Amino acid sequence: MKKMLMISALILGSALPPAYAGSGPIKIVLPEEADLLEPCMATRSNIGRIIMENVSETLTELDVRGKKGVMPRLAEKWEQTQDGSWRFHLRQGVKFSNGTTFDAKDVKHSFDRVMSDKNACESRRYFGGMKINANVVDPYTIDFKADPAQPILPLLMSLVTIVPEETPLAFIREPIGTGPYALKNWTPGQQIVLAARSDYWGAKPQVTEATYLFRADPSVRAAMVKAGEADLSPSISQLDATDPKTDFSYLDSETVYLRLDHNIQPLNDVRVRRALNLAIDRQAFIGTLVPDGAVLATALVPPTTQGWNPDVKVFPYDPEGAKKLLAEAKAAGIKVDTPITLIARTANFPNVTEIMEAVQSQLQEVGFKVDLKFVEVAEHESYYSKPFKEGRGPIIVAAMHDNSKGDPSFTMFFKYASQGTQSGFSDPKVDDLIKRASAAVGDERAKLWSQLIAYLHDDVVADGLLFHMVGFSRVSPRIEFKPTIATNSMLQLSEIGIK
């Protein structure tokens, strides 16, 4: 497993940027404002880009710039014990931004808080299908016992943000963390400001203060960096990426897809779901609304992920075949004429409006009745995650899923298992494959994930997979930064140099 993670990091990353002598404040312009700054929601991209590893740190982190695999953060080292538990040895001399000392009790509380049913922590979804107990051994040692055993538990812990023991279970507005920055100002609708801490346990970053601004239009974000009104926009459109001195492309870890609700007619019929996939001309988007270099998706994980199945083929564009399947379903009594609502997230990614309008048109051309609705982040989540609304009609949720960790376990349970928080169906074979793959190691793990990918795509027709995306960033000449596969979900200020 360690070898696999090292290979994954090698594929995904590049060398760390060199140190620079400068220091000072910067401005970053993002496409979406954070609706929360709750640490246990930092796995959501619009929150994670601001606070993950900046304000709120984790025990471990995956090195995506080098080739070192899972690296220490708040845990200095770890090992698996004879009973299958994982023992983590914690860093000493670390303080939270409120001045309290970090220890094992904070780790246990943070994990128990994530797993509590008294809140809606997003990071909990990555631990579905398993039971984990955290046990404090001494102030700087903690054990995690998982059932079934989790060979990649150290990697999973890179998603659990650590908060002080006294943090309530309810969501908080002002995060307290051990990271190199603390929240200085949050003016909703305008900006968020992080300031560097003088008492941070690690190396002093060059960015002394970061101001986050929010603009939905990618052309506006690109123009702001060009005009010196911002120093970095991690997400601009391909059309605006015209200057090789400031604009950088990168294969990100985001997959655009259509989550289908199998519970309601007509999407409960596999012929209808297959017709939907045949109706979409995915290739026509590449180089037009979707950047050159994007990859047509056959799984919800990118091709660099363990167990990715190269034998699974993209659905062909076959509108006549789609019409035939809809006719067969209608003859069998399926209400294929029922209006379906396509829910999309405003400013989710460049050209999202145009892409979703084109998908709507292609579905309508073969006989689907589709209404398109754009919503903000919080409302989107209400359609995307359980509990689903009672009395709802048929719904397709357009979304982007991020998995930069190199293993499908960060996707499969919460997206596809019967009890998964964002799963639109229930299938015993899927549940069994997820359970066995999650507990397996090495070649057997990869084999089981590969089988699951093929079964979801070819037999279940679980969703409408579209694109593994390519991202574009604009970087001011005054700073040194190169985007990585993790940039859409996490933007560590400590990796930014000032010239």
TIFI-139408 format. One record per residue (C-alpha): x, y, z. Coordinates in steps of 0.25 Angstrom, whole numbers, plus 5000, padded with zeros to 4 digits. Example, Ala and Ser with C-alpha at 12.3 -4.5 7.8 and 13.67 -1.06 7.14 Angstrom:
[[5049; 4982; 5031]]
[[5055; 4996; 5029]]
***
This chain:
[[5000; 5000; 5000]]
[[5011; 5010; 5003]]
[[5018; 5007; 4990]]
[[5004; 5009; 4983]]
[[5003; 5023; 4990]]
[[5017; 5027; 4986]]
[[5014; 5023; 4972]]
[[5001; 5031; 4972]]
[[5008; 5043; 4977]]
[[5019; 5042; 4967]]
[[5008; 5041; 4956]]
[[5000; 5053; 4961]]
[[5011; 5063; 4966]]
[[5023; 5071; 4963]]
[[5034; 5076; 4971]]
[[5032; 5086; 4983]]
[[5034; 5101; 4979]]
[[5047; 5106; 4984]]
[[5048; 5116; 4995]]
[[5048; 5131; 4992]]
[[5053; 5142; 5001]]
[[5040; 5151; 5000]]
[[5028; 5152; 5009]]
[[5015; 5159; 5010]]
[[5000; 5159; 5007]]
[[4993; 5153; 4995]]
[[4979; 5153; 4989]]
[[4972; 5140; 4984]]
[[4960; 5141; 4975]]
[[4951; 5129; 4976]]
[[4938; 5125; 4968]]
[[4929; 5122; 4980]]
[[4928; 5128; 4994]]
[[4929; 5119; 5006]]
[[4916; 5117; 5012]]
[[4922; 5112; 5024]]
[[4936; 5111; 5031]]
[[4933; 5099; 5039]]
[[4946; 5090; 5040]]
[[4938; 5077; 5038]]
[[4933; 5082; 5025]]
[[4946; 5085; 5019]]
[[4945; 5073; 5010]]
[[4936; 5082; 5002]]
[[4944; 5089; 4991]]
[[4939; 5103; 4994]]
[[4942; 5102; 5008]]
[[4955; 5094; 5007]]
[[4962; 5103; 4998]]
[[4961; 5113; 5009]]
[[4963; 5106; 5022]]
[[4969; 5092; 5020]]
[[4983; 5091; 5025]]
[[4983; 5107; 5026]]
[[4974; 5108; 5038]]
[[4971; 5094; 5041]]
[[4981; 5083; 5040]]
[[4980; 5068; 5039]]
[[4988; 5056; 5045]]
[[4994; 5052; 5032]]
[[4994; 5058; 5017]]
[[4996; 5052; 5004]]
[[5008; 5058; 4997]]
[[5003; 5062; 4983]]
[[5016; 5070; 4979]]
[[5026; 5060; 4982]]
[[5027; 5045; 4983]]
[[5026; 5042; 4997]]
[[5012; 5037; 4999]]
[[5005; 5039; 5012]]
[[5013; 5049; 5020]]
[[5013; 5053; 5035]]
[[5005; 5066; 5039]]
[[5000; 5066; 5053]]
[[5004; 5052; 5055]]
[[5019; 5050; 5054]]
[[5018; 5035; 5051]]
[[5009; 5023; 5052]]
[[5009; 5008; 5051]]
[[4999; 4996; 5051]]
[[4998; 4988; 5063]]
[[4996; 4973; 5064]]
[[4981; 4974; 5066]]
[[4980; 4982; 5054]]
[[4979; 4996; 5061]]
[[4986; 5008; 5056]]
[[4995; 5015; 5066]]
[[4998; 5030; 5064]]
[[5009; 5037; 5071]]
[[5006; 5052; 5072]]
[[5014; 5064; 5070]]
[[5017; 5071; 5083]]
[[5019; 5086; 5085]]
[[5007; 5090; 5076]]
[[4997; 5100; 5080]]
[[4983; 5104; 5075]]
[[4981; 5118; 5070]]
[[4973; 5121; 5083]]
[[4986; 5117; 5091]]
[[4982; 5104; 5096]]
[[4991; 5092; 5095]]
[[4989; 5081; 5085]]
[[4988; 5066; 5090]]
[[4982; 5053; 5088]]
[[4969; 5057; 5095]]
[[4967; 5068; 5084]]
[[4969; 5057; 5073]]
[[4959; 5048; 5079]]
[[4948; 5059; 5081]]
[[4951; 5063; 5066]]
[[4948; 5049; 5061]]
[[4936; 5047; 5070]]
[[4931; 5060; 5066]]
[[4932; 5056; 5051]]
[[4925; 5043; 5054]]
[[4914; 5049; 5062]]
[[4899; 5049; 5057]]
[[4897; 5062; 5064]]
[[4903; 5070; 5052]]
[[4905; 5068; 5037]]
[[4920; 5067; 5036]]
[[4923; 5064; 5022]]
[[4936; 5057; 5025]]
[[4928; 5046; 5032]]
[[4923; 5041; 5018]]
[[4937; 5036; 5015]]
[[4936; 5026; 5027]]
[[4923; 5019; 5023]]
[[4922; 5004; 5024]]
[[4932; 5003; 5035]]
[[4932; 5005; 5050]]
[[4944; 5012; 5056]]
[[4947; 5015; 5071]]
[[4958; 5025; 5075]]
[[4965; 5022; 5089]]
[[4974; 5031; 5096]]
[[4987; 5023; 5100]]
[[4994; 5035; 5106]]
[[4994; 5051; 5104]]
[[5002; 5049; 5091]]
[[4998; 5035; 5086]]
[[4984; 5030; 5081]]
[[4979; 5017; 5075]]
[[4969; 5015; 5064]]
[[4962; 5002; 5063]]
[[4954; 4999; 5050]]
[[4944; 4989; 5047]]
[[4946; 4984; 5036]]
[[4960; 4986; 5036]]
[[4965; 4998; 5028]]
[[4978; 4997; 5021]]
[[4978; 5011; 5017]]
[[4974; 5017; 5030]]
[[4986; 5027; 5031]]
[[4981; 5032; 5017]]
[[4967; 5034; 5022]]
[[4972; 5042; 5034]]
[[4976; 5053; 5024]]
[[4962; 5057; 5023]]
[[4959; 5059; 5038]]
[[4962; 5073; 5043]]
[[4966; 5075; 5057]]
[[4959; 5084; 5066]]
[[4961; 5087; 5081]]
[[4954; 5077; 5091]]
[[4944; 5088; 5096]]
[[4938; 5090; 5082]]
[[4923; 5088; 5082]]
[[4917; 5077; 5073]]
[[4909; 5088; 5066]]
[[4915; 5095; 5055]]
[[4924; 5107; 5058]]
[[4926; 5120; 5050]]
[[4940; 5124; 5054]]
[[4949; 5112; 5053]]
[[4960; 5109; 5063]]
[[4972; 5101; 5058]]
[[4987; 5098; 5059]]
[[4990; 5103; 5045]]
[[4999; 5114; 5041]]
[[4988; 5124; 5039]]
[[4976; 5129; 5047]]
[[4963; 5135; 5043]]
[[4965; 5150; 5044]]
[[4952; 5155; 5037]]
[[4940; 5149; 5030]]
[[4930; 5159; 5023]]
[[4920; 5150; 5016]]
[[4918; 5154; 5002]]
[[4931; 5162; 5001]]
[[4943; 5155; 5007]]
[[4950; 5145; 5016]]
[[4964; 5149; 5022]]
[[4974; 5139; 5028]]
[[4986; 5144; 5036]]
[[4999; 5137; 5038]]
[[5001; 5132; 5053]]
[[5014; 5136; 5060]]
[[5013; 5124; 5069]]
[[5011; 5113; 5058]]
[[5019; 5100; 5061]]
[[5024; 5099; 5047]]
[[5032; 5107; 5037]]
[[5028; 5121; 5035]]
[[5021; 5123; 5022]]
[[5024; 5135; 5013]]
[[5010; 5139; 5011]]
[[5007; 5148; 5023]]
[[4992; 5150; 5020]]
[[4982; 5144; 5010]]
[[4970; 5152; 5006]]
[[4959; 5143; 4998]]
[[4950; 5150; 4988]]
[[4939; 5143; 4981]]
[[4935; 5145; 4966]]
[[4926; 5136; 4959]]
[[4930; 5140; 4945]]
[[4944; 5133; 4941]]
[[4947; 5145; 4931]]
[[4946; 5154; 4943]]
[[4955; 5146; 4951]]
[[4965; 5145; 4940]]
[[4964; 5160; 4938]]
[[4966; 5163; 4953]]
[[4980; 5156; 4953]]
[[4984; 5163; 4940]]
[[4981; 5176; 4946]]
[[4988; 5174; 4959]]
[[4974; 5173; 4967]]
[[4977; 5159; 4971]]
[[4990; 5150; 4971]]
[[4984; 5137; 4968]]
[[4971; 5131; 4962]]
[[4972; 5116; 4963]]
[[4961; 5114; 4954]]
[[4959; 5121; 4940]]
[[4954; 5117; 4927]]
[[4962; 5111; 4916]]
[[4957; 5123; 4907]]
[[4964; 5133; 4917]]
[[4977; 5125; 4919]]
[[4984; 5132; 4908]]
[[4997; 5136; 4914]]
[[5008; 5125; 4916]]
[[5015; 5134; 4926]]
[[5003; 5134; 4936]]
[[4994; 5123; 4932]]
[[4996; 5109; 4935]]
[[4987; 5096; 4932]]
[[4987; 5084; 4941]]
[[4979; 5071; 4941]]
[[4971; 5073; 4953]]
[[4964; 5062; 4961]]
[[4950; 5066; 4958]]
[[4940; 5058; 4951]]
[[4927; 5064; 4945]]
[[4915; 5055; 4945]]
[[4900; 5054; 4946]]
[[4895; 5047; 4959]]
[[4883; 5039; 4956]]
[[4872; 5037; 4966]]
[[4868; 5022; 4963]]
[[4856; 5022; 4973]]
[[4846; 5030; 4964]]
[[4840; 5027; 4950]]
[[4845; 5028; 4940]]
[[4860; 5028; 4945]]
[[4857; 5015; 4952]]
[[4858; 5007; 4939]]
[[4871; 5003; 4934]]
[[4867; 5005; 4919]]
[[4864; 5020; 4922]]
[[4877; 5022; 4929]]
[[4884; 5015; 4917]]
[[4876; 5024; 4908]]
[[4881; 5037; 4916]]
[[4895; 5033; 4914]]
[[4894; 5030; 4899]]
[[4887; 5043; 4897]]
[[4899; 5052; 4902]]
[[4910; 5055; 4891]]
[[4921; 5056; 4901]]
[[4932; 5057; 4890]]
[[4926; 5070; 4885]]
[[4929; 5077; 4898]]
[[4944; 5075; 4897]]
[[4951; 5087; 4892]]
[[4939; 5095; 4892]]
[[4932; 5097; 4905]]
[[4941; 5087; 4912]]
[[4956; 5089; 4911]]
[[4965; 5081; 4902]]
[[4972; 5070; 4910]]
[[4959; 5067; 4918]]
[[4957; 5052; 4918]]
[[4943; 5045; 4916]]
[[4939; 5038; 4928]]
[[4936; 5024; 4931]]
[[4937; 5024; 4946]]
[[4935; 5035; 4957]]
[[4950; 5034; 4960]]
[[4961; 5039; 4951]]
[[4970; 5030; 4943]]
[[4981; 5031; 4953]]
[[4973; 5024; 4963]]
[[4976; 5010; 4968]]
[[4967; 5000; 4961]]
[[4963; 5009; 4950]]
[[4958; 5000; 4939]]
[[4963; 5003; 4925]]
[[4954; 4992; 4918]]
[[4941; 5000; 4922]]
[[4937; 5008; 4910]]
[[4930; 5022; 4909]]
[[4916; 5021; 4904]]
[[4915; 5025; 4890]]
[[4907; 5036; 4885]]
[[4895; 5029; 4879]]
[[4882; 5037; 4879]]
[[4874; 5027; 4871]]
[[4878; 5016; 4880]]
[[4873; 5025; 4892]]
[[4860; 5028; 4885]]
[[4858; 5013; 4883]]
[[4861; 5010; 4898]]
[[4851; 5020; 4902]]
[[4841; 5014; 4893]]
[[4843; 5000; 4899]]
[[4842; 5006; 4913]]
[[4829; 5013; 4910]]
[[4823; 5001; 4904]]
[[4826; 4994; 4917]]
[[4818; 5004; 4925]]
[[4830; 5013; 4929]]
[[4825; 5028; 4930]]
[[4836; 5033; 4921]]
[[4829; 5046; 4918]]
[[4830; 5050; 4933]]
[[4837; 5064; 4934]]
[[4851; 5062; 4940]]
[[4858; 5073; 4948]]
[[4873; 5075; 4945]]
[[4879; 5082; 4957]]
[[4892; 5089; 4955]]
[[4901; 5098; 4964]]
[[4903; 5112; 4960]]
[[4918; 5115; 4957]]
[[4922; 5101; 4960]]
[[4932; 5101; 4949]]
[[4935; 5109; 4936]]
[[4924; 5109; 4926]]
[[4915; 5101; 4935]]
[[4903; 5109; 4930]]
[[4906; 5106; 4915]]
[[4909; 5091; 4918]]
[[4897; 5088; 4925]]
[[4888; 5096; 4915]]
[[4895; 5087; 4904]]
[[4892; 5074; 4912]]
[[4878; 5078; 4914]]
[[4876; 5081; 4899]]
[[4882; 5067; 4896]]
[[4873; 5060; 4905]]
[[4861; 5067; 4900]]
[[4865; 5064; 4886]]
[[4863; 5049; 4888]]
[[4850; 5050; 4896]]
[[4853; 5054; 4910]]
[[4845; 5065; 4917]]
[[4856; 5073; 4925]]
[[4855; 5085; 4933]]
[[4868; 5092; 4937]]
[[4870; 5099; 4950]]
[[4882; 5106; 4956]]
[[4884; 5107; 4971]]
[[4894; 5112; 4981]]
[[4903; 5103; 4989]]
[[4894; 5100; 5001]]
[[4882; 5097; 4993]]
[[4889; 5088; 4983]]
[[4894; 5080; 4995]]
[[4879; 5078; 4999]]
[[4877; 5071; 4986]]
[[4890; 5064; 4986]]
[[4891; 5057; 5000]]
[[4881; 5049; 5008]]
[[4871; 5050; 5014]]
[[4865; 5052; 5000]]
[[4852; 5060; 5000]]
[[4839; 5053; 5001]]
[[4829; 5055; 4990]]
[[4840; 5059; 4980]]
[[4839; 5057; 4965]]
[[4850; 5050; 4957]]
[[4863; 5058; 4959]]
[[4877; 5058; 4952]]
[[4888; 5065; 4960]]
[[4899; 5071; 4952]]
[[4912; 5071; 4961]]
[[4927; 5070; 4962]]
[[4933; 5060; 4970]]
[[4948; 5061; 4975]]
[[4957; 5049; 4978]]
[[4971; 5053; 4978]]
[[4975; 5042; 4988]]
[[4978; 5031; 4979]]
[[4968; 5021; 4984]]
[[4954; 5019; 4981]]
[[4950; 5017; 4996]]
[[4949; 5032; 4996]]
[[4938; 5031; 4986]]
[[4930; 5018; 4986]]
[[4923; 5016; 4999]]
[[4917; 5030; 5000]]
[[4914; 5031; 4985]]
[[4909; 5017; 4982]]
[[4906; 5008; 4995]]
[[4892; 5006; 4999]]
[[4895; 5014; 5012]]
[[4903; 5025; 5005]]
[[4899; 5039; 5007]]
[[4899; 5043; 4992]]
[[4895; 5029; 4986]]
[[4883; 5029; 4978]]
[[4881; 5014; 4978]]
[[4882; 5001; 4986]]
[[4889; 4989; 4980]]
[[4894; 4977; 4989]]
[[4905; 4974; 4979]]
[[4911; 4988; 4980]]
[[4910; 4987; 4995]]
[[4918; 4974; 4995]]
[[4929; 4979; 4985]]
[[4931; 4992; 4993]]
[[4932; 4984; 5006]]
[[4942; 4974; 5001]]
[[4950; 4984; 4993]]
[[4951; 4994; 5005]]
[[4957; 4983; 5014]]
[[4967; 4977; 5003]]
[[4981; 4981; 5000]]
[[4990; 4981; 4988]]
[[4986; 4974; 4975]]
[[4973; 4968; 4981]]
[[4969; 4982; 4985]]
[[4971; 4988; 4971]]
[[4964; 4976; 4965]]
[[4951; 4978; 4973]]
[[4951; 4992; 4971]]
[[4952; 4990; 4956]]
[[4941; 4980; 4956]]
[[4932; 4990; 4963]]
[[4935; 5001; 4953]]
[[4931; 4992; 4942]]
[[4918; 4987; 4949]]
[[4914; 5001; 4952]]
[[4916; 5006; 4938]]
[[4912; 4994; 4929]]
[[4901; 4987; 4937]]
[[4895; 4997; 4948]]
[[4897; 5009; 4939]]
[[4898; 5017; 4952]]
[[4899; 5031; 4947]]
[[4903; 5040; 4935]]
[[4918; 5041; 4935]]
[[4923; 5052; 4927]]
[[4938; 5058; 4928]]
[[4950; 5057; 4936]]
[[4954; 5072; 4936]]
[[4966; 5080; 4933]]
[[4967; 5092; 4941]]
[[4974; 5106; 4938]]
[[4980; 5116; 4948]]
[[4985; 5130; 4946]]
[[4997; 5133; 4955]]
[[5002; 5147; 4957]]
[[5017; 5149; 4953]]
[[5020; 5154; 4967]]
[[5017; 5140; 4973]]
[[5022; 5126; 4971]]
[[5011; 5115; 4970]]
[[5008; 5103; 4961]]
[[4995; 5096; 4962]]
[[4994; 5082; 4965]]
[[4983; 5071; 4965]]
[[4978; 5075; 4979]]
[[4977; 5090; 4975]]
[[4962; 5090; 4973]]
[[4960; 5084; 4987]]
[[4972; 5090; 4995]]
[[4980; 5102; 4994]]
[[4992; 5102; 5004]]
[[4997; 5116; 5006]]
[[5010; 5111; 5011]]
[[5013; 5106; 4996]]
[[5012; 5120; 4991]]
[[5025; 5127; 4989]]
[[5027; 5142; 4988]]
[[5037; 5147; 4979]]
***
